[in-house]
Amino acid sequence: MSDPPRKTVSHRTSGGWLDGIKTLRRRAHGTTEFFERLHREHGDVADYRVFGNRFSVVFEPALMEEALMKKHGCFYKGAQQKKATETLSIVTADGDDHKWRRDLVQPSFTPSALEGYSNAMIEETVRRSEAISDGQVFDLDHMCHDLSLSIAARTFFGDDLAVDPEVIRGSLDGYRRMATMGLLPASRFIKRLPLRKTVTARQAIRALDEQVLEAIRLARAGAGARSDLVAHLVQAWDEGHPRGGFSEQELVDEVFAILIAAHESTAVTLTWCFYHLSNNPAARERLEAEVDERLGGRAPEFADIQHLAFTSAVIDESMRVTPPVAYLGRTAVEDVELGCHHIPKGTTAQLSLRTPMRKEEYFQEPERFIPERWLEQRRDLPRMAFAPFGTGNRFCSGFRFATMEMVLVLAIMAQRWRFDVVSPGFPPVVDFIMYKVSEGLEVRARVRSS
């Protein structure tokens, strides 16, 4: 006998300015806690308002799937990224334009392209591993971000351009500044004021744009001899589309968008992986045993990745327990029904990916870190019960790139090092946009005994 349909309950707040300020502060100081309270008190869908803007938080996997799959045409990508970058890209475009961009981007992540990227990933990670000393105490979160930037500099732009990772870091910091300002009323006007931080942010973004333009020039001059991501995008062409391939400005925008999507979430996930391994010695020992058996002390190769099953399981479990992207945003472009809940045109639907990942009905002992659960034959889960890379027509194009990088980094570091978290307890987090540690993660490196 099938279970009865779950009732969809909504919570509506008043839309006054004072209430909006209070709600925004509660969200900014703990989005996860804010969403959990809404779900606990109001059911599968809960509404709230901020400065006259209406939001509907969706917690039920079936309703999320309905929004992303069956009725995806009723929703466009949330407006926040558009406000931040003020450009169109695979991240911000919708409809046919998004499909065209996605079709052009996909060849950049084929197995042959990924194998080319893997060489730089391995070399950069080995170099970083060799720079660590036994007993050294350092901020692991900073190391993961720094390593991810170094990998991006080489895989995106190639070796000959020698893009400084600090240029990428500055550009990303500038983007975050503009994204934060995009939340404010009259953000377009405010971002154009000659404020020092705003001017600095725009200058940092332009500095990376110049590097991308130089990479485009080199890619066009080198024809098919290059294997970096920019070169793949330069060569991308759609015979059936009037625009064919990307224009120069579109290439700049696409590279920046992919960089934003790839770098931060990968670095944050790696930080959480090492945190969970430090707090779960049995899982760490099993990962080390797998790496030792498969690699025998040598550096990994592209062909090894598919055989590091437990290493991949550690990544999946980390993304389940501490997902870097805890929710997705979509804007209703027409009135739409999700289950028995009415979402008016203009509403921002926030799909709480984290909620089903922490439910007993989908995962036994959901609060525990158990990588082994991903090695067992998976029972039929709702599509959105575990969807760290999204689903449907907006499923992350670079998910193989990201998972490959994380597997290689974990494997190479585990060959020699154990990272033990210095301070006990769960670290302070910030989760307004991405779920990540807020004050770094101090660890002590120990050389593994033979």
MARDREN-403271 format. One record per residue (C-alpha): residue number from 1; y negated, x, z; residue in three letters. Coordinates in nm, 4 decimals, always signed. Layout:
  mido         v         u         w  marvex
   NUM         Y         X         Z     ALA
...
This chain:
  mido         v         u         w  marvex
     1   +0.0000   +0.0000   +0.0000     MET
     2   -0.3338   +0.1495   -0.0996     SER
     3   -0.6114   +0.1936   +0.1518     ASP
     4   -0.8889   -0.0674   +0.1472     PRO
     5   -1.2098   +0.0462   -0.0171     PRO
     6   -1.4481   +0.2154   +0.2195     ARG
     7   -1.7666   +0.0281   +0.2881     LYS
     8   -2.0819   +0.1956   +0.1685     THR
     9   -2.3547   +0.1794   +0.4287     VAL
    10   -2.7096   +0.2909   +0.3705     SER
    11   -2.9813   +0.3982   +0.6104     HIS
    12   -3.3430   +0.3443   +0.5168     ARG
    13   -3.6381   +0.5110   +0.6835     THR
    14   -4.0005   +0.4118   +0.6475     SER
    15   -4.1992   +0.6099   +0.3971     GLY
    16   -4.5113   +0.6826   +0.6055     GLY
    17   -4.6701   +1.0269   +0.6011     TRP
    18   -4.6025   +1.0936   +0.9688     LEU
    19   -4.2387   +0.9931   +0.9310     ASP
    20   -4.2181   +1.2044   +0.6165     GLY
    21   -4.3471   +1.5129   +0.7952     ILE
    22   -4.1008   +1.4611   +1.0812     LYS
    23   -3.8106   +1.4117   +0.8404     THR
    24   -3.9033   +1.7177   +0.6346     LEU
    25   -3.9242   +1.9300   +0.9503     ARG
    26   -3.5821   +1.8101   +1.0671     ARG
    27   -3.4363   +1.8945   +0.7257     ARG
    28   -3.6055   +2.2327   +0.7068     ALA
    29   -3.4817   +2.3293   +1.0530     HIS
    30   -3.1217   +2.2279   +0.9838     GLY
    31   -3.0209   +2.0468   +0.6664     THR
    32   -2.6507   +2.0567   +0.7566     THR
    33   -2.7123   +1.9035   +1.0979     GLU
    34   -2.9534   +1.6503   +0.9452     PHE
    35   -2.6932   +1.5400   +0.6885     PHE
    36   -2.4135   +1.5287   +0.9475     GLU
    37   -2.6176   +1.2999   +1.1694     ARG
    38   -2.6953   +1.0679   +0.8775     LEU
    39   -2.3273   +1.0544   +0.7837     HIS
    40   -2.2142   +0.9966   +1.1411     ARG
    41   -2.4641   +0.7181   +1.2016     GLU
    42   -2.4857   +0.5463   +0.8621     HIS
    43   -2.1665   +0.5978   +0.6609     GLY
    44   -2.0968   +0.7064   +0.3039     ASP
    45   -2.4544   +0.6844   +0.1721     VAL
    46   -2.7775   +0.7240   +0.3668     ALA
    47   -3.1350   +0.6889   +0.2410     ASP
    48   -3.4479   +0.8586   +0.3663     TYR
    49   -3.8020   +0.9144   +0.2397     ARG
    50   -4.0397   +1.2099   +0.2403     VAL
    51   -4.4006   +1.1622   +0.1243     PHE
    52   -4.3034   +0.8529   -0.0718     GLY
    53   -4.0089   +1.0249   -0.2418     ASN
    54   -3.6769   +0.8491   -0.1938     ARG
    55   -3.3513   +1.0359   -0.1265     PHE
    56   -2.9937   +0.9060   -0.1114     SER
    57   -2.7404   +1.1403   +0.0510     VAL
    58   -2.3877   +1.0768   -0.0798     VAL
    59   -2.0931   +1.1864   +0.1380     PHE
    60   -1.7897   +1.0168   -0.0179     GLU
    61   -1.5989   +1.2238   -0.2817     PRO
    62   -1.5262   +0.9214   -0.5024     ALA
    63   -1.8960   +0.8321   -0.5162     LEU
    64   -1.9913   +1.1931   -0.5942     MET
    65   -1.7387   +1.1966   -0.8780     GLU
    66   -1.8774   +0.8696   -1.0058     GLU
    67   -2.2270   +1.0234   -1.0168     ALA
    68   -2.1198   +1.3505   -1.1819     LEU
    69   -1.8498   +1.2225   -1.4168     MET
    70   -1.8440   +0.8515   -1.4952     LYS
    71   -2.2203   +0.7941   -1.4723     LYS
    72   -2.3571   +1.1428   -1.5321     HIS
    73   -2.5870   +1.0050   -1.8027     GLY
    74   -2.7705   +0.8053   -1.5352     CYS
    75   -2.8703   +1.1239   -1.3531     PHE
    76   -3.0663   +1.4306   -1.4524     TYR
    77   -3.0742   +1.7622   -1.2711     LYS
    78   -3.2971   +1.7562   -0.9645     GLY
    79   -3.6618   +1.8340   -1.0253     ALA
    80   -3.6865   +2.1203   -0.7751     GLN
    81   -3.5681   +2.3942   -1.0130     GLN
    82   -3.8018   +2.2649   -1.2840     LYS
    83   -4.0946   +2.2838   -1.0416     LYS
    84   -3.9999   +2.6359   -0.9356     ALA
    85   -3.9439   +2.7995   -1.2754     THR
    86   -4.1546   +2.5666   -1.4924     GLU
    87   -3.9106   +2.6467   -1.7750     THR
    88   -3.6097   +2.4926   -1.9455     LEU
    89   -3.2722   +2.6677   -1.9179     SER
    90   -2.9048   +2.5862   -1.8698     ILE
    91   -2.9918   +2.5269   -1.5025     VAL
    92   -3.2826   +2.2863   -1.5585     THR
    93   -3.2199   +2.1238   -1.8997     ALA
    94   -3.0540   +1.7842   -1.9392     ASP
    95   -2.8782   +1.5761   -2.2032     GLY
    96   -2.8268   +1.7208   -2.5516     ASP
    97   -3.0520   +2.0177   -2.4765     ASP
    98   -2.8309   +2.1166   -2.1838     HIS
    99   -2.5168   +2.0811   -2.3953     LYS
   100   -2.6632   +2.3064   -2.6678     TRP
   101   -2.7570   +2.5721   -2.4127     ARG
   102   -2.4192   +2.5500   -2.2424     ARG
   103   -2.2375   +2.5925   -2.5750     ASP
   104   -2.4397   +2.9082   -2.6429     LEU
   105   -2.3909   +3.0514   -2.2933     VAL
   106   -2.0136   +2.9937   -2.2683     GLN
   107   -1.9095   +3.2841   -2.4978     PRO
   108   -2.0809   +3.5212   -2.2540     SER
   109   -1.7991   +3.4480   -2.0066     PHE
   110   -1.4853   +3.4732   -2.2221     THR
   111   -1.1996   +3.6939   -2.0934     PRO
   112   -1.3003   +3.9798   -2.3256     SER
   113   -1.6625   +3.9591   -2.2070     ALA
   114   -1.5515   +3.9471   -1.8425     LEU
   115   -1.3371   +4.2561   -1.8875     GLU
   116   -1.6441   +4.4423   -2.0099     GLY
   117   -1.8439   +4.3321   -1.7058     TYR
   118   -1.5609   +4.4270   -1.4680     SER
   119   -1.6006   +4.7993   -1.5352     ASN
   120   -1.9564   +4.8010   -1.4014     ALA
   121   -1.8548   +4.5846   -1.1044     MET
   122   -1.5787   +4.8284   -1.0088     ILE
   123   -1.7931   +5.1385   -1.0493     GLU
   124   -2.0832   +4.9979   -0.8470     GLU
   125   -1.8551   +4.8799   -0.5658     THR
   126   -1.6667   +5.2106   -0.5466     VAL
   127   -2.0003   +5.3940   -0.5321     ARG
   128   -2.1182   +5.1687   -0.2489     ARG
   129   -1.7895   +5.2096   -0.0610     SER
   130   -1.8125   +5.5877   -0.0808     GLU
   131   -2.1630   +5.5797   +0.0679     ALA
   132   -2.0409   +5.4169   +0.3923     ILE
   133   -1.9506   +5.6403   +0.6868     SER
   134   -1.6998   +5.5791   +0.9649     ASP
   135   -1.8629   +5.4153   +1.2670     GLY
   136   -2.1782   +5.3257   +1.0750     GLN
   137   -2.3559   +5.0101   +1.1927     VAL
   138   -2.5474   +4.8266   +0.9207     PHE
   139   -2.6564   +4.4856   +0.7945     ASP
   140   -2.3651   +4.3628   +0.5844     LEU
   141   -2.5658   +4.0755   +0.4379     ASP
   142   -2.8216   +4.3220   +0.3042     HIS
   143   -2.5424   +4.5380   +0.1614     MET
   144   -2.3833   +4.2416   -0.0181     CYS
   145   -2.7157   +4.1387   -0.1707     HIS
   146   -2.7975   +4.4970   -0.2656     ASP
   147   -2.4555   +4.5485   -0.4244     LEU
   148   -2.4783   +4.2201   -0.6145     SER
   149   -2.8204   +4.3242   -0.7488     LEU
   150   -2.6833   +4.6599   -0.8647     SER
   151   -2.3955   +4.4847   -1.0399     ILE
   152   -2.6358   +4.2380   -1.2030     ALA
   153   -2.8609   +4.5194   -1.3240     ALA
   154   -2.5715   +4.6765   -1.5163     ARG
   155   -2.3745   +4.3719   -1.6298     THR
   156   -2.6847   +4.1849   -1.7478     PHE
   157   -2.8788   +4.4712   -1.9059     PHE
   158   -2.6315   +4.7515   -1.9795     GLY
   159   -2.6346   +5.1134   -1.8689     ASP
   160   -2.8951   +5.2569   -2.1031     ASP
   161   -3.1846   +5.0381   -1.9894     LEU
   162   -3.1389   +5.1359   -1.6224     ALA
   163   -3.3084   +4.8283   -1.4771     VAL
   164   -3.4179   +4.8939   -1.1202     ASP
   165   -3.2421   +4.6462   -0.8860     PRO
   166   -3.5667   +4.6323   -0.6875     GLU
   167   -3.7369   +4.4750   -0.9901     VAL
   168   -3.4707   +4.2040   -0.9847     ILE
   169   -3.5103   +4.1623   -0.6093     ARG
   170   -3.8860   +4.1241   -0.6409     GLY
   171   -3.8481   +3.8663   -0.9161     SER
   172   -3.6009   +3.6623   -0.7121     LEU
   173   -3.8302   +3.6782   -0.4089     ASP
   174   -4.1115   +3.5550   -0.6320     GLY
   175   -3.8949   +3.2690   -0.7524     TYR
   176   -3.8136   +3.1667   -0.3941     ARG
   177   -4.1833   +3.1680   -0.3130     ARG
   178   -4.2585   +2.9384   -0.6054     MET
   179   -3.9595   +2.7177   -0.5234     ALA
   180   -4.0833   +2.6677   -0.1674     THR
   181   -4.4295   +2.5782   -0.2929     MET
   182   -4.2704   +2.3276   -0.5299     GLY
   183   -4.1794   +2.1136   -0.2283     LEU
   184   -4.5449   +2.0544   -0.1425     LEU
   185   -4.7520   +1.7614   -0.2693     PRO
   186   -4.9743   +1.8654   -0.5633     ALA
   187   -4.7567   +2.1732   -0.6056     SER
   188   -4.8659   +2.2345   -0.9652     ARG
   189   -5.2280   +2.2674   -0.8538     PHE
   190   -5.1445   +2.4773   -0.5463     ILE
   191   -4.9305   +2.7243   -0.7437     LYS
   192   -5.2229   +2.7934   -0.9762     ARG
   193   -5.4629   +2.8883   -0.6997     LEU
   194   -5.5321   +3.2645   -0.6899     PRO
   195   -5.3582   +3.3089   -0.3546     LEU
   196   -5.2368   +3.6617   -0.2835     ARG
   197   -4.8718   +3.5689   -0.2347     LYS
   198   -4.8709   +3.3454   -0.5408     THR
   199   -5.0255   +3.6144   -0.7602     VAL
   200   -4.7730   +3.8688   -0.6285     THR
   201   -4.4856   +3.6295   -0.7008     ALA
   202   -4.5962   +3.5719   -1.0594     ARG
   203   -4.6433   +3.9460   -1.1150     GLN
   204   -4.2899   +4.0140   -0.9867     ALA
   205   -4.1424   +3.7506   -1.2184     ILE
   206   -4.3336   +3.8958   -1.5146     ARG
   207   -4.2042   +4.2462   -1.4336     ALA
   208   -3.8458   +4.1269   -1.4810     LEU
   209   -3.9442   +3.9336   -1.7944     ASP
   210   -4.0597   +4.2628   -1.9469     GLU
   211   -3.7229   +4.4221   -1.8705     GLN
   212   -3.5416   +4.1284   -2.0292     VAL
   213   -3.7553   +4.1588   -2.3429     LEU
   214   -3.6682   +4.5281   -2.3681     GLU
   215   -3.2980   +4.4442   -2.3237     ALA
   216   -3.3287   +4.1877   -2.6054     ILE
   217   -3.4855   +4.4527   -2.8307     ARG
   218   -3.2044   +4.6994   -2.7551     LEU
   219   -2.9406   +4.4316   -2.8087     ALA
   220   -3.0814   +4.3397   -3.1493     ARG
   221   -3.1047   +4.7053   -3.2489     ALA
   222   -2.7503   +4.7747   -3.1310     GLY
   223   -2.6016   +4.4722   -3.3098     ALA
   224   -2.2408   +4.4191   -3.1952     GLY
   225   -2.2021   +4.7525   -3.0169     ALA
   226   -2.3215   +4.6290   -2.6759     ARG
   227   -2.1240   +4.4315   -2.4186     SER
   228   -2.3881   +4.3389   -2.1588     ASP
   229   -2.4713   +3.9739   -2.0921     LEU
   230   -2.8093   +3.9872   -2.2654     VAL
   231   -2.6368   +4.1155   -2.5806     ALA
   232   -2.3894   +3.8256   -2.5705     HIS
   233   -2.6752   +3.5761   -2.5429     LEU
   234   -2.8664   +3.7442   -2.8260     VAL
   235   -2.5616   +3.7105   -3.0523     GLN
   236   -2.4909   +3.3477   -2.9549     ALA
   237   -2.5342   +3.1042   -3.2441     TRP
   238   -2.4595   +2.7369   -3.3026     ASP
   239   -2.4129   +2.6717   -3.6742     GLU
   240   -2.4212   +2.2963   -3.6232     GLY
   241   -2.7525   +2.2898   -3.4380     HIS
   242   -3.0951   +2.2947   -3.6098     PRO
   243   -3.2231   +2.5605   -3.3682     ARG
   244   -2.9197   +2.7868   -3.4119     GLY
   245   -2.9617   +3.0438   -3.1377     GLY
   246   -3.2065   +3.1116   -2.8575     PHE
   247   -3.5643   +3.2096   -2.9277     SER
   248   -3.7015   +3.5169   -2.7517     GLU
   249   -3.8664   +3.3106   -2.4770     GLN
   250   -3.5553   +3.0979   -2.4352     GLU
   251   -3.3512   +3.4163   -2.3911     LEU
   252   -3.5864   +3.5328   -2.1167     VAL
   253   -3.5599   +3.1955   -1.9420     ASP
   254   -3.1795   +3.1810   -1.9710     GLU
   255   -3.1286   +3.5310   -1.8330     VAL
   256   -3.3520   +3.4548   -1.5362     PHE
   257   -3.1779   +3.1229   -1.4682     ALA
   258   -2.8278   +3.2742   -1.4838     ILE
   259   -2.9384   +3.5614   -1.2625     LEU
   260   -3.0704   +3.3214   -0.9996     ILE
   261   -2.7492   +3.1181   -1.0069     ALA
   262   -2.5167   +3.4193   -1.0036     ALA
   263   -2.6709   +3.6629   -0.7592     HIS
   264   -2.7586   +3.4692   -0.4454     GLU
   265   -2.4489   +3.2505   -0.4141     SER
   266   -2.2154   +3.5461   -0.4820     THR
   267   -2.3825   +3.7706   -0.2244     ALA
   268   -2.3897   +3.4930   +0.0365     VAL
   269   -2.0207   +3.4125   -0.0185     THR
   270   -1.9251   +3.7799   +0.0190     LEU
   271   -2.1134   +3.7973   +0.3487     THR
   272   -1.9252   +3.4931   +0.4777     TRP
   273   -1.5911   +3.6346   +0.3555     CYS
   274   -1.6370   +3.9542   +0.5557     PHE
   275   -1.7530   +3.7523   +0.8560     TYR
   276   -1.4388   +3.5372   +0.8513     HIS
   277   -1.2103   +3.8373   +0.7972     LEU
   278   -1.3655   +4.0099   +1.0993     SER
   279   -1.2920   +3.7042   +1.3126     ASN
   280   -0.9402   +3.6494   +1.1730     ASN
   281   -0.7453   +3.9778   +1.2028     PRO
   282   -0.4196   +3.8324   +1.0680     ALA
   283   -0.5901   +3.7201   +0.7478     ALA
   284   -0.7567   +4.0605   +0.7118     ARG
   285   -0.4255   +4.2409   +0.7549     GLU
   286   -0.2592   +4.0199   +0.4941     ARG
   287   -0.5420   +4.0870   +0.2468     LEU
   288   -0.5085   +4.4625   +0.3097     GLU
   289   -0.1321   +4.4458   +0.2572     ALA
   290   -0.1774   +4.2656   -0.0754     GLU
   291   -0.4353   +4.5173   -0.1939     VAL
   292   -0.2193   +4.8141   -0.0881     ASP
   293   +0.0907   +4.6756   -0.2563     GLU
   294   -0.0828   +4.5846   -0.5821     ARG
   295   -0.3161   +4.8826   -0.6206     LEU
   296   -0.1346   +5.1613   -0.4386     GLY
   297   -0.4592   +5.3384   -0.3559     GLY
   298   -0.6111   +5.3366   -0.7052     ARG
   299   -0.9233   +5.1482   -0.8082     ALA
   300   -0.8522   +4.7967   -0.9353     PRO
   301   -0.8594   +4.7067   -1.3024     GLU
   302   -0.9389   +4.3809   -1.4777     PHE
   303   -0.5659   +4.3011   -1.5157     ALA
   304   -0.5149   +4.3225   -1.1376     ASP
   305   -0.7447   +4.0327   -1.0564     ILE
   306   -0.4963   +3.7565   -1.1403     GLN
   307   -0.2381   +3.9178   -0.9086     HIS
   308   -0.4631   +3.9294   -0.5996     LEU
   309   -0.3767   +3.5743   -0.4963     ALA
   310   -0.4445   +3.6046   -0.1238     PHE
   311   -0.7753   +3.7785   -0.1893     THR
   312   -0.8755   +3.4816   -0.4049     SER
   313   -0.7541   +3.2461   -0.1309     ALA
   314   -0.9853   +3.4172   +0.1189     VAL
   315   -1.2777   +3.3431   -0.1133     ILE
   316   -1.1760   +2.9775   -0.1584     ASP
   317   -1.1351   +2.9285   +0.2147     GLU
   318   -1.4681   +3.0929   +0.2882     SER
   319   -1.6403   +2.8621   +0.0380     MET
   320   -1.4699   +2.5662   +0.2061     ARG
   321   -1.5639   +2.6553   +0.5650     VAL
   322   -1.9100   +2.7982   +0.4915     THR
   323   -2.0075   +2.6825   +0.1415     PRO
   324   -2.3203   +2.8652   +0.0198     PRO
   325   -2.4178   +2.5588   -0.1846     VAL
   326   -2.3813   +2.2712   +0.0582     ALA
   327   -2.5184   +1.9951   -0.1655     TYR
   328   -2.6207   +1.9169   -0.5237     LEU
   329   -2.9342   +1.7305   -0.6275     GLY
   330   -2.9590   +1.4779   -0.9110     ARG
   331   -3.2408   +1.2384   -1.0056     THR
   332   -3.1609   +0.8836   -1.1161     ALA
   333   -3.3264   +0.8164   -1.4543     VAL
   334   -3.2384   +0.4475   -1.4341     GLU
   335   -3.1199   +0.2006   -1.1728     ASP
   336   -2.7543   +0.2771   -1.0991     VAL
   337   -2.4753   +0.1526   -0.8736     GLU
   338   -2.2516   +0.4001   -0.6899     LEU
   339   -1.9746   +0.1946   -0.5366     GLY
   340   -2.1632   -0.0928   -0.3789     CYS
   341   -2.4744   +0.1123   -0.3149     HIS
   342   -2.7821   +0.0582   -0.5310     HIS
   343   -2.9822   +0.3693   -0.6265     ILE
   344   -3.3177   +0.2845   -0.7855     PRO
   345   -3.4648   +0.4816   -1.0724     LYS
   346   -3.6474   +0.7935   -0.9519     GLY
   347   -3.4301   +0.8402   -0.6420     THR
   348   -3.2997   +1.1918   -0.5724     THR
   349   -2.9267   +1.1714   -0.5013     ALA
   350   -2.8116   +1.4571   -0.2774     GLN
   351   -2.4348   +1.5038   -0.3026     LEU
   352   -2.3117   +1.6583   +0.0218     SER
   353   -2.0369   +1.8925   -0.1025     LEU
   354   -1.9792   +2.0308   +0.2466     ARG
   355   -1.8846   +1.6997   +0.4076     THR
   356   -1.5380   +1.6389   +0.2530     PRO
   357   -1.4504   +2.0094   +0.2842     MET
   358   -1.4623   +1.9694   +0.6621     ARG
   359   -1.2630   +1.6452   +0.6902     LYS
   360   -0.9174   +1.6203   +0.8453     GLU
   361   -0.8059   +1.3653   +0.5877     GLU
   362   -0.8341   +1.6315   +0.3165     TYR
   363   -0.7727   +1.9585   +0.5043     PHE
   364   -0.5597   +1.9991   +0.8151     GLN
   365   -0.7459   +2.1754   +1.0953     GLU
   366   -1.0638   +2.1819   +0.8865     PRO
   367   -1.2591   +2.3919   +1.1374     GLU
   368   -1.0092   +2.6795   +1.1162     ARG
   369   -1.0188   +2.9585   +0.8592     PHE
   370   -0.6719   +2.9393   +0.6954     ILE
   371   -0.6586   +3.1104   +0.3531     PRO
   372   -0.2870   +3.0373   +0.3285     GLU
   373   -0.3629   +2.6729   +0.2583     ARG
   374   -0.4685   +2.7766   -0.0958     TRP
   375   -0.1339   +2.9449   -0.1661     LEU
   376   +0.0635   +2.6296   -0.0983     GLU
   377   +0.1283   +2.3659   -0.3600     GLN
   378   -0.1876   +2.1598   -0.3489     ARG
   379   -0.1512   +1.7926   -0.2854     ARG
   380   -0.3652   +1.5623   -0.4906     ASP
   381   -0.7149   +1.5906   -0.3522     LEU
   382   -1.0110   +1.3898   -0.4756     PRO
   383   -1.1931   +1.5951   -0.7361     ARG
   384   -1.4977   +1.6372   -0.5128     MET
   385   -1.3085   +1.7173   -0.1926     ALA
   386   -1.3413   +2.0841   -0.2903     PHE
   387   -1.5945   +2.1546   -0.5631     ALA
   388   -1.7952   +2.4673   -0.4727     PRO
   389   -1.8865   +2.5209   -0.8406     PHE
   390   -1.9620   +2.1559   -0.9149     GLY
   391   -1.7778   +1.9519   -1.1757     THR
   392   -1.8252   +1.7620   -1.5001     GLY
   393   -2.0659   +1.8694   -1.7719     ASN
   394   -2.2585   +2.0855   -1.5224     ARG
   395   -1.9587   +2.2787   -1.3915     PHE
   396   -2.0806   +2.6363   -1.3322     CYS
   397   -2.0454   +2.8333   -1.6578     SER
   398   -2.0319   +3.1650   -1.4730     GLY
   399   -1.7740   +3.0755   -1.2081     PHE
   400   -1.5212   +3.3273   -1.3463     ARG
   401   -1.7882   +3.5989   -1.3426     PHE
   402   -1.8697   +3.5197   -0.9789     ALA
   403   -1.5090   +3.4959   -0.8573     THR
   404   -1.4158   +3.8165   -1.0421     MET
   405   -1.7002   +4.0031   -0.8741     GLU
   406   -1.6023   +3.8744   -0.5299     MET
   407   -1.2323   +3.9589   -0.5732     VAL
   408   -1.3138   +4.3123   -0.6882     LEU
   409   -1.5606   +4.3744   -0.4043     VAL
   410   -1.3197   +4.2479   -0.1363     LEU
   411   -1.0292   +4.4484   -0.2791     ALA
   412   -1.2189   +4.7770   -0.3110     ILE
   413   -1.3754   +4.7542   +0.0343     MET
   414   -1.0434   +4.6524   +0.1937     ALA
   415   -0.8731   +4.9636   +0.0549     GLN
   416   -1.0664   +5.1821   +0.2960     ARG
   417   -1.2841   +4.9815   +0.5332     TRP
   418   -1.2791   +4.7219   +0.8051     ARG
   419   -1.6109   +4.5622   +0.8908     PHE
   420   -1.6275   +4.4324   +1.2487     ASP
   421   -1.9094   +4.1946   +1.3374     VAL
   422   -2.1090   +4.3467   +1.6233     VAL
   423   -2.2465   +4.0320   +1.7895     SER
   424   -1.9946   +3.7663   +1.8997     PRO
   425   -2.0362   +3.4015   +1.8111     GLY
   426   -2.1507   +3.2236   +1.4995     PHE
   427   -2.4595   +3.3859   +1.3448     PRO
   428   -2.7920   +3.2014   +1.3094     PRO
   429   -2.8183   +3.0349   +0.9695     VAL
   430   -3.0807   +2.8922   +0.7379     VAL
   431   -2.9623   +2.6055   +0.5205     ASP
   432   -3.2627   +2.4331   +0.3647     PHE
   433   -3.1575   +2.5338   +0.0127     ILE
   434   -2.8556   +2.7635   +0.0598     MET
   435   -2.6259   +2.7971   +0.3632     TYR
   436   -2.6613   +3.1630   +0.4679     LYS
   437   -2.7194   +3.3884   +0.7670     VAL
   438   -3.0865   +3.3995   +0.8615     SER
   439   -3.1087   +3.7252   +1.0556     GLU
   440   -2.8604   +3.9455   +0.8716     GLY
   441   -2.5056   +4.0245   +0.9846     LEU
   442   -2.4714   +4.3499   +1.1759     GLU
   443   -2.1256   +4.5105   +1.1435     VAL
   444   -1.9586   +4.8377   +1.2359     ARG
   445   -1.7524   +5.0083   +0.9637     ALA
   446   -1.4156   +5.1537   +1.0593     ARG
   447   -1.1912   +5.3571   +0.8337     VAL
   448   -0.8492   +5.1975   +0.8010     ARG
   449   -0.5684   +5.3985   +0.9550     SER
   450   -0.3051   +5.5225   +0.7084     SER
